[in-house]
Amino acid sequence: MPWSSMEEALRAFKRGEFVMVMDSDDREDECDLILPAESVTAAQMAFAIRHTTGIVCIVGEKERLEHFGLHPATTRNTDANATNFYVSTDFLPGTSTGVSAADRATTARALCDLKNQAKDFSKPGHLFPLCARTGGVLERPGHTESTYDFCRLAGLIPVGVLAELMHDDGTMYRRDDSLAFASAHNIPIVTVEQIINYRREHGATAPASVFEALESGAVKALATKGSASPTAVVAASCDARPVKPPTSKL
C-alpha cells in the first residue's frame, strides 16, 4: 500500500476514522494511530489499545489542559524529543476505574467539552495528555503536533487521540510494517513530512473543497466547531453528536 494523500487522510479523519502517521527514520521512526477525540468510541479505543503499546494519549493545547486542572508531569523535561506529557487523568462522571476502553473513550470525549471542570477529573488516571505546540508541525515535527494539526485541518475540536503501534513481541512498527498494517485494516497512512508540506501550502485549515464530497450532516456541522482557541467550543457537547463507528478499524 502506497502512502495516502493528505486529502484522503483528512476526509477519513473528519469522518471520525483512524489515520496512521509515520515519523521520519532519523527521529523516532515509529508510526502512530491518531483519531479525533470528540467522536472516539469504545470499539475504536479497544482497537487502539490492542494494536499499540496500550499507552493511549490525548492531545490538546496548554490552555485547554489547564482548564481541566491538568499540568505538566515534570518541572524539568529531559525527554530527547521534548514530548510534553501532562499528568494522566480519568473523567469521573459515568466511568468506573477509568482503565476500560469505554472509560478511556469517555475521558477523551470529556476533554473536548469545556463545560466540564477540573473537579470532574481525577489525577492520576489512565489517559495521558500531551500538550501540543500551537504552531503545530511547523514548530515541532512530532506525532503530538501531527494529531493537533489534523484536528485543525479537518475543522474539528483540537483534541485528538494517539497511540504508538507495537507488535505482539513488543517491537515497534517501522515503515514497511506500518504500510502493511494500513493496507490490512484499510487505514490511510501519511508521513509527518506530508503534513508539514500541506501546512506550508494551506496553513492551519484545509480548503473547503477537500470535504465537499462528504454528505453527513453531522460532519458538516463539525466544520464550524474547529478552532485553535478552546473558547470557541465552550458550548460544544461531544456526546450530542453521535458518529457511526467506522468499519475500517475492526
N, C-alpha and C positions, 0 to 999 in steps of 0.2 A: 504494500500500500504506500503510495507516494504521500508527501506532505500535503495537507489540505490547504485551500486558500483561506485567507483571513475572512473573506465574506461568508464562506461556507461555515466556518467555525463560529462566527458571530451569530449567524442565524440559528444554529443549533443551541448556542448558549442562551440566546434570547428566549428560545422555547423552553428553557429550563433543563436542558440536556447537558451531559458531560462534554468537556473538551479536554484534550491532553496537551500539555505544554512541555516541550523538551528544552532543557538548558544546554548551553554550549559545553563542548568537551573540555574546555580549559577552565571551567568553573566547577559546578557540581557534577555535570554530566549525568543528570538524573531527569526523570520525567514525572510530572505531577498530574493527577486528575484534578480538574477545577470545575466549579459548579456555582450558579447563583444561589446565595443563601436564602433569598426570600421565598423560593419555591421548593427547597430541598425536601424530599420525602424520606420516610423511614427506610423504604426499599433502596433508594439511592444511597443513603448513608450506610446501609448494610453492605452494599456493593463496594463502596469506598473502603470500608473497614476491612473487608475480606481480601481485597487485592492490593492493599498498601501496608505500610508499617503499622497501621492502626492508630497512629497519632494524627488525628484529624484537626486541622487548623481552621480558624475563621479570620478572614482578612477584613480590616476596617481602618478608617482614619483615626488619628490621635483624638480628635475632639469627640468622636462617637464613642470610642472605647472609654474615655474618661467620663462621659455622660453616664455610663453604666458602672462607674466606680472601679474600672479596671486600670491597672498601672503596670509599668514595666516590671518584668520578672527579676531584673537585676539593676542595680545602680551603676554597674560598670560592665558594659557589654564587650566581651573579648572574643565573640564569635568571629571566625575568619571572614564571613560574608556579611557581618553586621546584621544578621537576622534579628529583627526586633520583636522578640517574644514578650507578651504581657502575661499576667497571672491567669492561669486557667480558671474556667468558670462553668457553672451549670445554672440554667434557669430553674427557679423553684416552682412556680405555679404549674400544675399539671404534669410534673415529672416525678420519678421515683428516685433511684440512686444517681441518675444522670448519665450512666455509662451505656445504656442500651442504645441501639441505633435510633429508635424512636425518640428517646430523651435527647440525644445529641442533635437530631434534626430539629426538635422543638427549641433547643437553646439557640441553634443557628438562626432560625426564623425570628426568635425573640430579639436578637441583636439587630434586626432590621427595623424594629419598631421603637421609635424614640418615646412613645407613650410609656414604655417600660422604664423603670427606675433602678438605681443601684440596689435598693432593698430587695428587688426581685431576683437577684443573682447571688449564688453562694460562691465563695472563693476559698481554696482552690476547687477545681472541678475537672471535667472530662473533655472539654473543648478548649483548644489552645489558641488564643488570639494572637494575631500578627499585625503589627502596626505598619501600614503602607506609607511610603513616601508620597506626598501629594503630586510630585512630578512624574509618578509612575515609572515605567521602564526607562524613560529618558533621564531619570535621576538615579535609578538603581535597577540594573537589568536582572532582576530575580523573579522567582515564582510568586512571591508576595505581590509585587507590583504588577506582574502579568495578570494575576487574578483581579486586582483592583482596576486595571485598565480595561479588562474585558467587561466588567460591570459597567463602567462609564461609557465605553464604546457602544455597548448594547442598549444604553439608556435605562439601565436598571438601578435599583438602590445599590450604592457602592459598598456592598458587603458580600464576600464570596467564601466558598469552602474550598480547601485544597488538602491533598494528601499525597504522599510520595509513593509511587508504585514500587512494590517489592515482591520478589519471587518467594515461593514456599520455602526455599532453602535459606532465606534471609539475605540474599544478594539483591542489589538494586537493579532496576531496569535500565539498560543502556539504549543506544539508538535503535539497533536492529530489533531488539526485544520489544521496544516501545511501538515501533511501526507494526510489528506482528500483532501485538495486543490491540492496537487501534483497529486493525483490519478485522480481527476475530470478533470484536464487540461493536463494530460499526460506529466508532467514535472519531470525530475529527481530531487531527493532531497537527499542531503548529510549533514553530520554534520561537524562542524569546526574540531572536533576531527579526523574525517576521513581524512580531508585534511592534518592535522598535521602528522598523521601516514604515509600518502602517501609521503609527503615531506621528512620525515625522511628516507624512503626507497629508494626514487628515486631522491632526490634533487629537483632542480627547473624546470626540464624538464621531461615530461613523456616519457617513452620508445616509439620509433617509432612504435613498434608493436601494440600499442593501437589504432593507426589511420590507420592501413593498409587496413582495410575494407572500408574506405571512398574513394569514386571514383570521387568526384568532383574535376575538375582541379583547380578551384578557391581555394578550401580548401587546396589542395596540395601546391599551390603557397604560401599560407599564412604561411605554416610551416617554410618558410625561413625568415619570417619577424619578428618573435618573438625575443625579446631581453630585458634584464633588462636595457639596455642602450638606451636612446632615440636617440642617434646619429645614431644608426643602421637603423632607419626608416625615415631618413630625406627625402628620395626620394619616400617614400610610399605615395600613394594617396588613401584614403579610398573610394572616390567616383568612383575610377576606377575599383573597384571590386564589382559588383552588386551581392547580395546574395538573393536567393529566400526566401521570408518570410516564416518561419516555420509555419506549420499548427497546431501545438500543443498548440499554445498560445491564440487563439481567439475562 
